[in-house]
Amino acid sequence: MFRHIIRRLIQAIPTLFGVTILSYLIIAAAPGGAAKLMSFNGGEPKKGSEINTNREIARLGLNDPWPVQYLVWLTGNDWMHAAGLKNLDLDNDGTADKSALRYGILRFDFGRSFKYKREVKDLIGERILATLELGVSALAVSLALGIPIGILAAIWRGGFFDNSSRIMAVVGSAVPSFWFGLLLLSFFGLTLGIKWARGDRCDLDANLRGCPPIYMRLEYLIMPTIVLSYGSIAGYSRYMRTAMLDTINSDFIRTARAKGLPARAVWFKHAARNALIPLATFLGPALVGILGGAAITETIFSWPGIGKFLVDAVSGRDYPVVMASVLISAVLTVIAYLISDIAYAVFDPRIRF
């Protein structure tokens, strides 16, 4: 198992480098430019700043060839200054302009946000907790309800519970999350006037330090968690039902019944554990997806997580935030599939790598 994990991590290195190249080229080819976004505000020069666009382009290295720009974004430009390839500009007091010295993403330095004028890693770090709160809640609800519903639907196959769960699963898979979220928000938040249904108690952009702890705002998690978990409950229950029905026809299940084991032991101890193996395919991405955030749900309910932060960055063309989010998502995806492989072996000891 350890050798398999190491091999998969080594294989992920060229994949991640490919993601960085592709994402950088897409952002570099986007209309507009970083220097213009930093030098102008709404089409007009920033008052009092007197930033020269050409000087800003030279300072950011945007007039260099794309391979050089990518290398600087990846590794930083301190080695260029050390080697004398570039010189630091001088501030008004005659000292070196340290803002021209940049460190690359390999050192976990994703640059500064155009909008907030702060380090991207600090901004993402402030929003991870809110995303974890919502993601963990949704995942816990999805697994706690989806797996038992799937098992019971298989046990009572063809009955009222099975048919009802199938209808709910179809509805949950077909209804768009944004429509479901807006429906709940309109009914509970606007029609009934329930404040916590709006999910706006903690807003990082308005007052970061004033955000109360999670145990003081649990009610604000209800609506976003319902929206985020409803589709997952439908999916987990359907996959679990199908896996259970396939497992009960196996030889070891017939042997367990022939030995006179109680039906509860046959279903929950023997069949359910083996039926969890196909579910492991989705468990890895679901665990890591907690950090990815849910952009639509967080935006609808004004939840100050990474998902809403990324939507605002895309609409505002905050390129450092967008590129950092893409890279983090790629790393989390690789980790997700590695977790799925490990889960296979945990659920079924017969699997060896």
N, C-alpha and C positions, 0 to 999 in steps of 0.2 A: 504493500500500500504506500509506504513512504517513497519508494523509488518511483511509483506511478505518479505521485503528487509532484515530485521534483521534475520528472520528465514533462508533465503537463505545463508546469510553470515555465520551463525553458522553451517549450513550443509556443507559449503565449507571447514571448518577447517580440518576434517579428510581426505578429498580429497587431500588437499595440503600436509598434512603430509605423505600421501601415495606416492605422487609424489616425495617428498624429499627422502624417503627411497629407492624407486626404482631407482632414478637417482644416488644416492650415491653408491648403490650396483653395478650398471653398471659401473660407473667410477672406483670404487675400483677393479673390476674384469678385467679392461682393461689391456692389456699387457704393460709392463714397469711400472714405478712408479714415483711418484712425486719427491722423493729424487734423483733418477737417473737423472731426467730431470733438476733438480736444480744443481746437482753436476757435470754433464758432459755436454759437448758441442760437438755435432757431433761425439760421441763415444770416445772423448779424454778428459782428465781432464782439467778443466779450469785453464789456466795459472795464477799463482800469487794468486789464491784464497785458494788453499790447503784445500778444504772442504772435510771432512771425511764423506763418505756415511753412515756409521753406526751411527755416531753422528747426522747426519742430520735426519736419520730415527727416532732416539730416540727423537730428538727435536720436530719433526712433530707429534710424537705419532703414527707413522705408524706400530709400533710393538704391539700396543694395540689391543684387540679384536675389531671386526667390530662394535658391539653395542656401545662400548666406543668411537671409532672414530666418529661414526655418531652423538653421543650426543655432543661431543666436537665441531664438525662442526656446529651443530644446535645451541648450547647455548654458545660455547666458553669454554676455559679451565682456566679462571681466578679463578673460584670456586675451581678447583683442587689445584691450587697453594695456595689459601687462606686456604684451609682445610689441607694443608700439604701433599696431595697425590702426588704432584710433586713439585720439587724444580727448581727454575730458574737457568740456567747455568750462569757462570760468564764470562764476557768479559775479554780481555787482561788487562784492567785497574782494574779488581777486582770488578766491579759493576755488577749488575744483567743484564742479557741479556733480554731486553724487547721484542726482536723479538720472544722469545719463548712464550710470552703471546698473546693469540689469542682470538678474540671475534667472536661469532657465527652469523649465518645469521638472527636469530631472532632480532639481534641488527643492522641489515642492514650492517654487516661487512662480505663481501664475500671473504676476503683474498686478497693476492697480486698476480698479474699476473706473471707467470714464464718468459714470454717474455719481458714485459715492466718494470718489477720490480716496479710496482706502484699498488695502490689500485684499485681493479676491479670496485668498484662503481664510482670512479673518471673517469676511462676510459669509462665506459658506459655513464656516464653523459655528457662527451664531445661529444659523438656521437648521443645523443638523438635529438639534434637540426637538424642535417642533415637528420635523419630518419623522423622527423616530417615534414620537408620541402617537402620531396618526397612523404610521405604518405598522407599528407593533400592535396597536389596537385592532386595526383592520385584519391583519394576519391572524391574530388570536381568535377573533370572532369567526373568520372564514374557516379555520381548521376545526374549531370547537363545534361548529354547526354543520359544516359541509361533510366531514367524515362520518359522523353518526347518522346523518340523514341518508347518505349513500349506503351505509351498512344496513340500516333498517329498511330502506327501499328494496334492497336485494332480498332480505329475509321475508318481507311481506310482498313479494313480487306479484304484480297483477291486482293488488288490493287498492283500497282507497288512498292509503298513505303514499304508495308508490306512484299512483296516477297523479295525485296532487303535487308531489315533489317534482315530477317530470314537467308538469305545466309551469310550476314556479321556476324551474331551471330554464325552460325555453324563454319565459318572460325575462328572466334575469340576464340571459345571454343576448336577447334581442333589444332590450331597452338601452339606449345610449346613456352613459353615465352623466353627461352634462344635462340632458333633459330630465333625468331622474333627480339630479341635484337641484336644478332650478325649480322643479315641481315641489320638492320638499321645502326649499327656501321660500317659495311664494306662499305656500299654505301655512306653514308653521311660523315663519319669520315675519311675513307681511300681513297675511289675513288674520292669524291669531295673535300676532304681536309678541311672540316669544323671542326675547332678545338672544338667548343662548343658541337659538336655532340658526342665527346668522354666522356664528363661528368667528366673531370679530373681537373677542376679548383681548387677545394678545396680538398687537401689530408692531413688528420690529421697526418698520419704517417710521412709525409715529413715536414710539416710546419704548426702546429696547429694555432699558433698566427697570421699567415699571411693569414688566410682564410677570404676573403672579405664578407661583409654582403649579405644577400639574394637578395636585390634589385639591386645589382651590378652584379649578375650572374644568372639572371632569364633564360637566354637562355640555360644555362646548365641543366635546369630542363626539357626541352622539350622532348628529346629522352627518358630518363628514365620514365617520366610521361606517354608518349604514350605507351610504352611497358607494364607498370604496370597497366594501366587503360583499355587497349583494351579488355582484357578478362572479366573484371568486367562490362564494358559497354554491352558486349554481354549477360552476365548473367542477369543483371538488366533489360535489355530491354525484354528478353524472359519471365522472371517471371512477369514483369509488364503487358505485353500483355496478358498472360494467366489469371492473376488475373482480369484484366479489362473485358475480355470476360466472365468470370464467374460472375462478379458483375452486368453486364448489364441485366442479366436475372433474377435479384432479384425483389421481389415485390415492394420495395421502389423505384426502378428505374422506373418501370411501373407506379407507382403512381405519380412520379415527371413529367413524360411525360404527363400523363392524366391531370395534373393540368395546362398544357400549359407552363411549364418552357422552356426557350431557350435550344437548344441542347448543347451550350457551358456550361451552368450551370449544366446540367445533367451529362455531361461527366467529367468536371474538378472539380466541387464542390461536387457532390454527389458520383459519381462512383470512381473517382481517389482516394479520401480519404480512402474509404473502401478497395480499391485494394492495398493500401500501407500496410495493416495489414500483409499479408504473407511476404512482403519485410522486415518487422521488424525482422524476424528471421535472416537475413543476416546483418542487420544494426549494431547490437551490435558487432559481431566479426569484422566487417569492421572498426568500430570506434576504437576499441582497437588494431586491427591489424596494425594501423598506427605506434604504438610504436614497434611492432614486427619486422619491417623492411622487406625488400624483398631481401633475400640473393642472389638469382640469378641475379636480375636486378642490385643490387648495385655492385656485383662483376664484371659484364660485363662492366659497365660504370664507374668503379672505384669510386663509390659514397661512401664517408666515413661515412656510417651509421652503425647501429647495425648489420644489416644482413651481410655485408661484414666483420665486426669485428668478428662475430661468425664463419664464414667460415674459416677465418685465424686462429682462436683459435682451431677449430677442426683439421685442417691440421697440426698445430703446437703442438697439444696435450697440450694446455694451459688449464688444468683442472679447475682451479678456475673460469675462464671466461665461460667455457662451462656450469658448474653447476649453476652459477649465471644466465646465459641466460635461462636455462631450468626452473629454479624456477620462474623467472620473467614471462616467457611465460605461465606457469601454473596459476599464479595469474591473468594475463591479460585475460586468457580464462574464468576463473570464473566470472570476472567482465563483460566480453562480453555477456555472457548469462543472467546475471542480467540486463544489459542494454536492451537486447531484450525483457525481460519480462516487463520492464517499458515502452518500446516503444509500446508494444501491447495495454496497457491501454491508452496511449496518442493518438494513432490513432483511437481507438474504445472505447469510454467511457462506452459501455455496458459491457466491460470485468471488472470483479471484482475478487480480490484474496481472 
